[in-house]
Amino acid sequence: MIRDSGRAIAVVILAATVWQSYSAPAFSQDLRGNGATAQSAPKGERTLRDNGVPSYTMAVPEGWNLAQSPGRSNIKTVDLRRGSGGAMLIIQSGAIQPGARLIDFRDQLEKQSSRFAETASGPAVFGGRRGAFGAYRAIGPRGDDTITKVVTMTDGDYTYTLLLQCAMRDFDALRPDMDRIQSSFTLIPPG
């Protein structure tokens, strides 16, 4: 569980390392910020469109299963799964600065695993906005060598956090889909 302001958000912890070679801003270079859509969708990909508040779209690559949680009054979650891979989008009301958000997640990830190491961190573009990312590697609760990447940003009204995670043995196969999920996330302007 990841604790957030006293509330628990269920997260399957799988941790990070190979993302150290990622240049996080490059994931979203095709997004221009102001509601632009991501690159054309590969065959078999679906697009999740949430017209609630806040509104957004995000790719659901072929073979990934979607579980949209009802959430609570101030937290909305979307969970995508494929094998050992997971992508969890967490949208929380209120502005939490990206650096502070990463520290919260890093602390929880470290408590839940062994041989924990932060392999990379820095600025990122997510949903067309400036944010931050952290990448971590650890032995997860189930004993697997795992990788986790956390990308987060705020628009001033909401905080958006994406956890990308998988077992290291599956990383090469799942990385393109995880990159696609991250780069496809787009906020829909109100109106």
C-alpha positions as CSV (number, residue, x, y, z in Angstrom):
1,M,0.0,0.0,0.0
2,I,1.1,3.5,-0.7
3,R,0.0,5.9,2.0
4,D,-1.2,9.3,0.9
5,S,-2.4,11.8,3.4
6,G,-3.5,8.9,5.7
7,R,-5.4,7.1,2.9
8,A,-4.1,3.9,1.3
9,I,-3.9,3.5,-2.4
10,A,-3.4,-0.1,-3.4
11,V,-0.3,-0.5,-5.6
12,V,1.4,-3.6,-6.7
13,I,5.0,-2.8,-6.1
14,L,7.4,-3.9,-8.9
15,A,10.5,-1.6,-8.8
16,A,13.0,0.3,-11.2
17,T,16.4,0.6,-12.9
18,V,16.4,0.4,-16.6
19,W,14.6,3.6,-16.8
20,Q,17.9,5.3,-15.8
21,S,18.6,5.5,-19.5
22,Y,15.3,7.2,-20.2
23,S,15.2,10.9,-21.0
24,A,11.7,11.5,-19.5
25,P,10.9,14.7,-21.4
26,A,11.4,12.8,-24.7
27,F,8.4,10.6,-23.9
28,S,6.0,13.4,-24.4
29,Q,7.7,15.5,-27.1
30,D,4.9,14.7,-29.5
31,L,2.5,16.5,-27.1
32,R,2.4,20.2,-27.3
33,G,0.6,20.8,-24.0
34,N,-2.6,22.7,-24.8
35,G,-4.8,19.7,-25.4
36,A,-2.9,18.3,-28.3
37,T,-3.4,14.6,-29.0
38,A,-0.7,12.0,-29.0
39,Q,0.7,10.2,-32.0
40,S,-1.5,8.0,-34.1
41,A,-2.6,4.8,-32.3
42,P,-1.0,1.5,-33.2
43,K,-3.3,-1.3,-34.4
44,G,-5.4,-2.9,-31.6
45,E,-4.9,0.0,-29.3
46,R,-7.9,1.5,-27.5
47,T,-8.1,5.1,-26.1
48,L,-9.5,5.7,-22.6
49,R,-11.4,9.0,-22.6
50,D,-12.6,10.2,-19.2
51,N,-15.0,13.2,-19.6
52,G,-15.3,13.7,-15.9
53,V,-13.6,16.4,-14.0
54,P,-10.7,16.5,-14.8
55,S,-11.0,15.2,-18.3
56,Y,-8.2,13.3,-20.0
57,T,-7.4,10.6,-22.6
58,M,-4.8,7.8,-22.3
59,A,-3.8,4.9,-24.5
60,V,-4.7,1.3,-23.6
61,P,-2.3,-0.7,-25.7
62,E,-3.4,-4.0,-27.2
63,G,-3.3,-6.8,-24.6
64,W,-3.7,-4.5,-21.6
65,N,-6.7,-4.8,-19.3
66,L,-8.4,-1.7,-17.8
67,A,-9.9,-1.5,-14.3
68,Q,-11.3,1.9,-13.6
69,S,-11.8,2.4,-9.8
70,P,-14.7,4.3,-8.5
71,G,-12.3,6.3,-6.3
72,R,-13.1,8.5,-3.4
73,S,-14.2,12.1,-3.4
74,N,-10.7,13.5,-3.9
75,I,-8.9,10.6,-5.6
76,K,-9.6,8.9,-9.0
77,T,-7.5,5.9,-10.1
78,V,-7.2,3.9,-13.3
79,D,-5.3,0.7,-13.4
80,L,-4.0,-1.0,-16.5
81,R,-2.5,-4.6,-16.4
82,R,-0.7,-6.9,-18.7
83,G,1.2,-9.9,-17.2
84,S,3.6,-8.5,-14.6
85,G,3.2,-5.0,-16.0
86,G,1.1,-2.3,-14.5
87,A,0.3,1.3,-15.1
88,M,-1.7,3.1,-12.4
89,L,-2.9,6.7,-13.0
90,I,-3.8,8.5,-9.8
91,I,-5.6,11.8,-10.0
92,Q,-6.0,13.7,-6.7
93,S,-7.6,17.0,-6.1
94,G,-5.3,19.7,-4.9
95,A,-1.8,20.7,-6.0
96,I,1.1,18.7,-4.7
97,Q,4.5,19.8,-6.1
98,P,6.1,17.0,-8.2
99,G,9.2,16.8,-6.0
100,A,7.2,16.4,-2.8
101,R,5.0,13.8,-4.5
102,L,8.0,11.8,-5.6
103,I,9.5,11.8,-2.1
104,D,6.2,10.4,-0.7
105,F,6.1,7.6,-3.3
106,R,9.9,6.9,-3.0
107,D,9.6,6.5,0.8
108,Q,6.7,4.0,0.5
109,L,8.4,2.0,-2.2
110,E,11.5,1.8,-0.2
111,K,9.6,0.5,2.9
112,Q,7.9,-2.2,0.9
113,S,11.0,-3.7,-0.8
114,S,14.5,-4.9,-0.2
115,R,17.7,-3.8,-2.0
116,F,16.0,-0.6,-3.0
117,A,17.9,1.8,-5.2
118,E,16.9,5.0,-7.0
119,T,18.4,4.7,-10.4
120,A,17.3,8.0,-12.0
121,S,15.3,11.1,-11.3
122,G,14.7,14.5,-12.9
123,P,12.4,16.8,-14.8
124,A,9.7,15.3,-17.0
125,V,6.9,16.4,-19.3
126,F,3.7,14.6,-18.5
127,G,0.3,15.5,-20.0
128,G,2.0,18.4,-21.7
129,R,3.1,19.9,-18.4
130,R,6.3,20.2,-16.5
131,G,6.7,17.6,-13.8
132,A,9.2,15.2,-12.4
133,F,10.0,11.5,-12.5
134,G,11.9,8.9,-10.4
135,A,13.0,5.4,-11.4
136,Y,13.6,2.7,-8.8
137,R,14.9,-0.9,-8.7
138,A,14.2,-3.3,-5.9
139,I,13.3,-6.8,-4.8
140,G,9.5,-6.5,-4.5
141,P,7.2,-8.0,-1.9
142,R,6.9,-11.2,-4.0
143,G,10.6,-11.7,-4.3
144,D,10.9,-10.5,-8.0
145,D,13.6,-8.1,-9.2
146,T,11.4,-5.2,-10.2
147,I,11.4,-1.8,-11.8
148,T,9.1,1.2,-11.1
149,K,8.9,4.5,-12.7
150,V,6.8,7.3,-11.1
151,V,5.9,10.4,-13.2
152,T,4.0,13.3,-11.7
153,M,2.8,16.8,-12.3
154,T,0.2,19.3,-11.2
155,D,-2.0,21.7,-13.1
156,G,-2.7,23.7,-9.9
157,D,-6.1,22.1,-9.3
158,Y,-5.2,18.4,-9.5
159,T,-2.1,16.3,-9.1
160,Y,-1.5,13.5,-11.7
161,T,0.8,10.6,-10.9
162,L,1.5,7.6,-13.2
163,L,3.2,4.5,-11.8
164,L,4.7,2.2,-14.4
165,Q,5.9,-1.1,-13.0
166,C,7.0,-4.6,-14.0
167,A,9.3,-7.5,-13.3
168,M,12.8,-7.0,-14.8
169,R,12.4,-10.2,-16.8
170,D,9.5,-8.6,-18.7
171,F,10.9,-5.1,-19.0
172,D,12.1,-5.3,-22.7
173,A,8.8,-6.7,-23.8
174,L,6.6,-4.2,-21.9
175,R,8.7,-1.0,-22.2
176,P,7.2,0.1,-25.5
177,D,3.7,-0.2,-24.2
178,M,4.6,1.7,-21.0
179,D,6.3,4.4,-23.0
180,R,3.1,4.7,-25.1
181,I,0.8,4.9,-22.0
182,Q,2.9,7.7,-20.6
183,S,3.3,9.7,-23.8
184,S,-0.4,9.4,-24.7
185,F,-1.7,10.9,-21.5
186,T,-3.4,14.2,-22.5
187,L,-5.5,16.6,-20.4
188,I,-8.7,17.8,-22.2
189,P,-9.3,21.5,-21.6
190,P,-12.6,22.4,-19.9
191,G,-15.4,23.6,-22.0
